[in-house]
Amino acid sequence: MDYMKTLKVVICLSFLLLSLVGCSGQQTNPKEQGANQMNQFYKEMQEKATEILKENKNADILAHGDSIYMNAKHIEQMDNSNIKTGEKLFDINLTYKKGEPFEQGMATKLPVGTEVYLPAEKQERPILIAVVNGKEEVYFEIFNPINNDSK
């Protein structure tokens, strides 16, 4: 009989100990986890923009979200003639200055106030369309930290 009591006490203490150990792990709020992940993506975007501009100080790029887009006019294999503007996405609100961190809504060549649109139809790769002086300029995504298979 004493053996059974001892066994029950040991089992109860074991469950209690496991419960306490299981609950003592650091719990992170899901919103906090999401914010940390977004900050990491943003940091990766800034690092990639810095890298691109080190390699080519005249690069024509813009940032939207955590992605970087490059002007496609120098890419021969891209046929931009059939791409039509769709929904307006945002306006360029910052012009890059050497030494500053690359920010959301910033561009190296586009003037502040330039309207940026999604294409009217889904494209093979992510693109944006900037309208400058009535002329459409296509920008294709070259970096996205979530799908980091940089083009």
C-alpha positions as CSV (number, residue, x, y, z in Angstrom):
1,M,0.0,0.0,0.0
2,D,2.8,2.4,0.8
3,Y,4.4,1.7,-2.5
4,M,1.1,2.8,-4.4
5,K,0.9,6.0,-2.4
6,T,4.6,6.8,-3.1
7,L,4.1,6.0,-6.8
8,K,1.0,8.3,-7.0
9,V,3.0,11.1,-5.3
10,V,5.9,10.7,-7.7
11,I,3.6,10.7,-10.7
12,C,1.8,13.8,-9.5
13,L,5.0,15.6,-8.8
14,S,6.3,14.6,-12.2
15,F,3.3,16.0,-14.0
16,L,3.5,19.2,-11.9
17,L,7.2,19.6,-12.7
18,L,6.6,19.0,-16.5
19,S,3.7,21.5,-16.4
20,L,5.9,24.1,-14.8
21,V,8.8,23.5,-17.1
22,G,6.5,23.6,-20.2
23,C,5.0,26.9,-19.2
24,S,8.2,28.6,-18.2
25,G,9.5,29.0,-21.8
26,Q,9.6,32.6,-23.1
27,Q,6.3,33.4,-24.6
28,T,6.3,36.0,-27.4
29,N,3.2,37.8,-28.3
30,P,2.2,37.0,-31.9
31,K,2.0,40.7,-32.7
32,E,5.4,41.2,-31.4
33,Q,6.7,38.2,-33.4
34,G,5.2,39.7,-36.5
35,A,6.6,43.1,-35.8
36,N,10.1,41.6,-35.3
37,Q,9.8,39.7,-38.6
38,M,8.7,42.8,-40.5
39,N,11.6,44.8,-39.0
40,Q,14.0,42.0,-40.1
41,F,12.5,42.1,-43.7
42,Y,12.9,45.9,-43.7
43,K,16.5,45.7,-42.6
44,E,17.2,43.1,-45.3
45,M,15.7,45.4,-47.9
46,Q,17.8,48.3,-46.7
47,E,21.0,46.2,-46.8
48,K,20.2,45.0,-50.3
49,A,19.5,48.5,-51.6
50,T,22.9,49.6,-50.1
51,E,24.6,46.7,-51.8
52,I,22.9,47.6,-55.2
53,L,23.9,51.2,-54.9
54,K,27.5,50.3,-54.0
55,E,27.7,48.2,-57.2
56,N,26.0,50.8,-59.3
57,K,25.7,54.3,-57.9
58,N,23.4,55.3,-60.8
59,A,20.9,52.4,-60.3
60,D,17.3,53.4,-60.9
61,I,15.5,51.7,-58.1
62,L,12.5,52.2,-55.8
63,A,11.3,50.6,-52.6
64,H,7.8,49.4,-51.9
65,G,7.0,47.4,-48.8
66,D,10.1,45.4,-48.2
67,S,10.8,44.9,-51.9
68,I,13.2,46.7,-54.3
69,Y,12.2,47.3,-57.9
70,M,14.6,48.3,-60.7
71,N,13.7,50.3,-63.9
72,A,13.3,47.7,-66.7
73,K,14.2,50.1,-69.6
74,H,17.7,48.6,-69.8
75,I,16.6,45.0,-69.9
76,E,16.4,44.0,-73.6
77,Q,14.5,40.7,-73.1
78,M,11.5,42.5,-71.4
79,D,8.7,43.6,-73.7
80,N,7.1,46.5,-71.8
81,S,4.9,47.7,-74.6
82,N,1.8,45.7,-73.7
83,I,1.8,46.5,-70.0
84,K,-1.0,48.8,-68.9
85,T,-1.5,50.6,-65.6
86,G,-4.0,49.3,-63.2
87,E,-4.7,50.5,-59.6
88,K,-2.7,53.3,-58.1
89,L,-0.5,52.0,-55.3
90,F,1.4,54.9,-53.8
91,D,3.4,58.1,-54.6
92,I,7.1,58.4,-54.3
93,N,7.6,60.4,-51.1
94,L,11.4,60.5,-50.8
95,T,14.5,60.8,-53.0
96,Y,17.5,58.8,-52.0
97,K,20.6,60.8,-50.9
98,K,23.9,59.0,-50.5
99,G,24.6,57.8,-47.0
100,E,20.9,57.7,-46.0
101,P,19.1,54.4,-45.3
102,F,16.8,53.3,-48.1
103,E,13.2,53.8,-47.0
104,Q,9.7,52.6,-48.1
105,G,8.4,55.0,-50.8
106,M,11.9,56.1,-51.8
107,A,13.4,56.2,-55.3
108,T,16.9,57.0,-56.6
109,K,15.8,58.7,-59.9
110,L,12.0,59.3,-59.7
111,P,10.9,62.7,-58.4
112,V,8.9,63.0,-55.2
113,G,5.2,62.9,-56.1
114,T,5.6,60.3,-58.9
115,E,2.5,58.0,-59.0
116,V,3.2,54.3,-58.9
117,Y,0.7,51.8,-60.1
118,L,0.1,48.0,-60.3
119,P,-0.2,46.5,-63.7
120,A,-3.8,46.1,-65.0
121,E,-3.1,42.4,-65.6
122,K,-1.1,39.9,-63.6
123,Q,2.5,39.6,-65.0
124,E,5.0,36.7,-65.0
125,R,7.0,38.5,-62.4
126,P,6.1,41.3,-59.9
127,I,6.3,44.7,-61.5
128,L,5.2,48.3,-60.8
129,I,4.6,51.1,-63.2
130,A,5.7,54.7,-62.5
131,V,4.1,57.5,-64.4
132,V,6.6,60.3,-65.1
133,N,5.5,63.3,-67.1
134,G,2.7,61.2,-68.6
135,K,5.2,58.4,-69.6
136,E,4.9,55.0,-68.1
137,E,8.1,53.4,-66.8
138,V,8.1,49.7,-65.8
139,Y,10.0,48.6,-62.7
140,F,10.5,44.9,-61.9
141,E,11.1,43.4,-58.5
142,I,14.7,42.4,-58.0
143,F,14.6,41.7,-54.2
144,N,11.9,40.5,-51.8
145,P,13.1,39.1,-48.4
146,I,10.1,36.7,-48.2
147,N,10.9,35.2,-51.6
148,N,14.6,35.9,-51.6
149,D,15.5,34.3,-55.0
150,S,16.9,37.7,-56.2
151,K,16.4,38.0,-59.9
